[in-house]
Amino acid sequence: MDRREFLKISAVVAAAPAATACAGPDVFHDENVTMSPFNEDSTAEDVTAGMDLSGKVAVVTGSNSGIGYETMRVLALRGALVVGTGRTLAKAQEACATVQGLTMPVALELSSFDSVVACAESIRALNVPVDMLICNAGVRGVELEIVNGAERDFAINHLGHFLLVNRLLDKLYEAKQGRVVVVSSRAAYGSAPPEGIQFDNLDGSHGFDTSSAYAHSKLANALFSRELAKRLSSTRITSNALHPGVIKTNIARDSSTLLNIGFSLYAGFSGKNAAEGAATTCYVATDPALATVSGRFFEDCNAVRIGGRNHMEDDEQAARLWDVSEELTRPYLATFVKPEISTDS
Ligand SMILES: NC(=O)c1ccc[n+]([C@@H]2O[C@H](COP(=O)([O-])OP(=O)(O)OC[C@H]3O[C@@H](n4cnc5c(N)ncnc54)[C@H](OP(=O)(O)O)[C@@H]3O)[C@@H](O)[C@H]2O)c1
C-alpha cells in the first residue's frame, strides 16, 4: 500500500462513524421500559441463557449471513424451530445445515413480491403459529435502482418486510405472544434525510445519495414497526425495532472498496462482533420481560429514545408511510379478519 492509498483509507476510516451514524444525537434510556441486565457487551447466547424455546417458531430473514446467521444459530440452539431465509434456497439450505437444532430453509428475495408471497406460503404450510418474525435482511445499495416502484433500499429493506409481515400476521395472532422484531439502524436517526420519509421522492428520481437512501430505508423500518405496534395494540402481538450495533458483516459489500475497507476497519476496531451484534435482536425476540412492550426502539439490549431533531417518534409520518406502503404492495396484500383475541387470554 502506498502513502496515497494509506491516506485515503485513513480518511475513510475517520468518516466511517458518520457513515454508520455512530456520533450525533443523544441516546437515552426509555423510562417506559425497565432497564435490562444486559448491555453492549452482552452476546445473543448471554441474553438467552437458560431459555427453553422448544415449541416456538421463529422466522429470521437474511439468515445466511452476519447478524441474521447468529440470530438463527442461537434461537435454534435454545430449541426454537427457525425458518431461515436466504435469497436463494441453496443459500438458506447451506446456512441452515451448519446450525445445531431445528431449522427450515426457505427462499426469500425481498425485491420480488412474488417471492415474498411464496415464502409466506411455505411458512403457512407448516400450519403452526409464528412466535417471532425477525425482519433482519438488509441491503445498502450504491446506485439508484428502482424496484417495485421505489428506490431499491426502501423496496427491499422496508416494502418487502412490510408485505412479509402482512402475509404472516394471522400466524402471529395464533401464537401465545407473537413478536415482530425489525432490525433498523442508528442511521435511521443519524443520517436519514432531515425531512424524514421523502414521500415525494420514494423512487429516488428527485435525488439519490447512497448513505441517505440506506438511512431512509432504516427510518422506514423504525416507523413501520412503530405504526404496526399501534395497530396491534389490542392484541398480544408486539412490534419493536432496534439498532444492532456496528458489526463487521457483509452489509457494505456493494460499497466502494475504500468504503468497505474503512467500514471493516472501523467496525473491526470499535464495533461489536456477530455474537454481540445479534444480542439485541435475540433479547427483543425472546425476553419474558418484554411480553407487553411494543412500539419501542432498542439499542444494546435496552429500550432507548433519541434526543434532538429526528423522526423516530413521528406518528404522522408513520401513519402516512403505512398508507403509502399499502398502495405500493396492494395487489399482494392479504386481508385477514382479525381474530378475537384478548390481550390476557
Ligand atoms: N452490520 C452493521 O453494522 C449494521 C448496523 C446497523 C444495522 N444493520 C442491519 O442489520 C441487518 C443485517 O445485516 P448484516 O449486518 O448482518 O449484513 P449482511 O451480512 O450483509 O446480511 C444481510 C442479509 O440480508 C440478505 N439480503 C440482502 N438483500 C436481500 C434481498 N434483496 N432479499 C432478501 N435478503 C436479502 C443478505 O443475503 P445475501 O447474503 O444473499 O446478500 C444477507 O443474508 C440489516 O438489516 C442491516 O441494515 C447492520
PDBQT file of the ligand as one rigid body, heavy atoms in Angstrom, charges set to zero:
ROOT
HETATM    1  N1  LIG A 401     -23.579  -4.547  10.302  1.00  0.00    +0.000 N 
HETATM    2  C1  LIG A 401     -23.880  -3.387  10.847  1.00  0.00    +0.000 C 
HETATM    3  O1  LIG A 401     -23.005  -2.628  11.320  1.00  0.00    +0.000 OA
HETATM    4  C2  LIG A 401     -25.325  -2.932  10.909  1.00  0.00    +0.000 A 
HETATM    5  C3  LIG A 401     -25.612  -1.729  11.577  1.00  0.00    +0.000 A 
HETATM    6  C4  LIG A 401     -26.941  -1.322  11.654  1.00  0.00    +0.000 A 
HETATM    7  C5  LIG A 401     -27.942  -2.104  11.100  1.00  0.00    +0.000 A 
HETATM    8  N2  LIG A 401     -27.624  -3.267  10.444  1.00  0.00    +0.000 N 
HETATM    9  C6  LIG A 401     -28.729  -4.056   9.871  1.00  0.00    +0.000 C 
HETATM   10  O2  LIG A 401     -28.594  -5.411  10.255  1.00  0.00    +0.000 OA
HETATM   11  C7  LIG A 401     -29.275  -6.245   9.319  1.00  0.00    +0.000 C 
HETATM   12  C8  LIG A 401     -28.413  -7.453   8.992  1.00  0.00    +0.000 C 
HETATM   13  O3  LIG A 401     -27.292  -7.001   8.265  1.00  0.00    +0.000 OA
HETATM   14  P1  LIG A 401     -25.836  -7.604   8.443  1.00  0.00    +0.000 P 
HETATM   15  O4  LIG A 401     -25.001  -6.525   9.014  1.00  0.00    +0.000 OA
HETATM   16  O5  LIG A 401     -25.874  -8.915   9.091  1.00  0.00    +0.000 OA
HETATM   17  O6  LIG A 401     -25.416  -7.695   6.888  1.00  0.00    +0.000 OA
HETATM   18  P2  LIG A 401     -25.172  -8.939   5.933  1.00  0.00    +0.000 P 
HETATM   19  O7  LIG A 401     -24.130  -9.826   6.494  1.00  0.00    +0.000 OA
HETATM   20  O8  LIG A 401     -24.941  -8.325   4.619  1.00  0.00    +0.000 OA
HETATM   21  O9  LIG A 401     -26.557  -9.707   5.933  1.00  0.00    +0.000 OA
HETATM   22  C9  LIG A 401     -27.665  -9.192   5.237  1.00  0.00    +0.000 C 
HETATM   23  C10 LIG A 401     -28.605 -10.313   4.890  1.00  0.00    +0.000 C 
HETATM   24  O10 LIG A 401     -29.703  -9.766   4.142  1.00  0.00    +0.000 OA
HETATM   25  C11 LIG A 401     -29.838 -10.521   2.938  1.00  0.00    +0.000 C 
HETATM   26  N3  LIG A 401     -30.380  -9.743   1.832  1.00  0.00    +0.000 N 
HETATM   27  C12 LIG A 401     -29.802  -8.723   1.173  1.00  0.00    +0.000 A 
HETATM   28  N4  LIG A 401     -30.578  -8.328   0.160  1.00  0.00    +0.000 NA
HETATM   29  C13 LIG A 401     -31.674  -9.124   0.186  1.00  0.00    +0.000 A 
HETATM   30  C14 LIG A 401     -32.818  -9.251  -0.634  1.00  0.00    +0.000 A 
HETATM   31  N5  LIG A 401     -32.981  -8.490  -1.711  1.00  0.00    +0.000 N 
HETATM   32  N6  LIG A 401     -33.736 -10.183  -0.310  1.00  0.00    +0.000 NA
HETATM   33  C15 LIG A 401     -33.565 -10.993   0.741  1.00  0.00    +0.000 A 
HETATM   34  N7  LIG A 401     -32.493 -10.950   1.545  1.00  0.00    +0.000 NA
HETATM   35  C16 LIG A 401     -31.553 -10.028   1.261  1.00  0.00    +0.000 A 
HETATM   36  C17 LIG A 401     -28.424 -10.974   2.613  1.00  0.00    +0.000 C 
HETATM   37  O11 LIG A 401     -28.431 -12.029   1.673  1.00  0.00    +0.000 OA
HETATM   38  P3  LIG A 401     -27.128 -12.282   0.731  1.00  0.00    +0.000 P 
HETATM   39  O12 LIG A 401     -26.044 -12.741   1.656  1.00  0.00    +0.000 OA
HETATM   40  O13 LIG A 401     -27.576 -13.315  -0.241  1.00  0.00    +0.000 OA
HETATM   41  O14 LIG A 401     -26.830 -10.979   0.075  1.00  0.00    +0.000 OA
HETATM   42  C18 LIG A 401     -27.954 -11.380   3.995  1.00  0.00    +0.000 C 
HETATM   43  O15 LIG A 401     -28.468 -12.639   4.327  1.00  0.00    +0.000 OA
HETATM   44  C19 LIG A 401     -29.589  -5.352   8.121  1.00  0.00    +0.000 C 
HETATM   45  O16 LIG A 401     -30.955  -5.001   8.150  1.00  0.00    +0.000 OA
HETATM   46  C20 LIG A 401     -28.738  -4.118   8.353  1.00  0.00    +0.000 C 
HETATM   47  O17 LIG A 401     -29.302  -2.961   7.782  1.00  0.00    +0.000 OA
HETATM   48  C21 LIG A 401     -26.344  -3.698  10.345  1.00  0.00    +0.000 A 
ENDROOT
TORSDOF 0
